[in-house]
Amino acid sequence: MNGVNLNYMLEGSGETVVFVHGLSDNILYWEFLASNLRHDYQVLRVDLRGHGQTDLGEDEISIGTYVDDLYNLLCELGIDRFALVGFSMGGAIALDFAVRYPQMVSSLVLMSCFYKADSHLKNVFNQLRDALEISFEDYYDLILPMVVCPAFIEENRSEIVLLKEAASQSANTQAYIQAIDACLGFDIEEKLSDIDISTLILAGKYDDMTRLDSQEELQGKIKNSRLIVFDDVRHNLLIGKNNEIILDILKKEFK
């Protein structure tokens, strides 16, 4: 594997917290949490391959590829112990990392995560893949109502239009297609019982992608894990007042 140079942001000092974003996101997804945690912790955010300012490279992409990239970066930075937070596809990466390098992970936080692509999630991913084959705009229009509630869309239409335009300018649709293929091939179910790390699972009650029943199953398969359900959101948990709530939860989790 040739590897790539990951774009990353390292801020603050103290115990380290590592954030891993989801499909078609980048390090900016974590801006609120990072900006509030960096006063008490060393915070590392990374752009995954083909996302943000990180090149896609020429390797075949799997969840394991993202794990290898993250591990190599952490070694370069001399970080050997940290709390690991992953959202959606980033949660899958965090799970795989925790299985492969348990000695490095002090605690694990999984937001809207999945441990395998079940039949429902495969259908979702294939729809998203088909949309990306047409255009990023089609993909954006399809995924938006899956990740946020209708009320949020209605209340923020002008901002959403601007975000869509900005995202389309930098989107690497080929990278996102390869990321979806990596997710479709991911299945770590048989290894979940090996995880013996304090694990917090955060889920949206109305998540249309990684549904609540799958989050409950994940919690049941990882010993020493807890599940917190947010009543007013879908897949994207970092919405409105939940930003502050999740910040407080993380501060307590990392103590």
BELGIBEL-V885782 format. One record per helix or strand of 3 or more residues. SS is the DSSP state (H for helix, E for strand). FROM is the first residue (numbers start at 1). TO is the last residue. If there is no record, write none. Layout:
SS:FROM:TO
SS:FROM:TO
//
This chain:
E:8:11
E:16:20
H:27:37
E:42:46
H:63:77
E:82:87
H:89:100
H:102:104
E:105:111
H:119:134
H:136:147
H:150:155
H:157:170
H:173:184
H:189:194
E:199:204
H:212:221
E:225:230
H:242:253
//
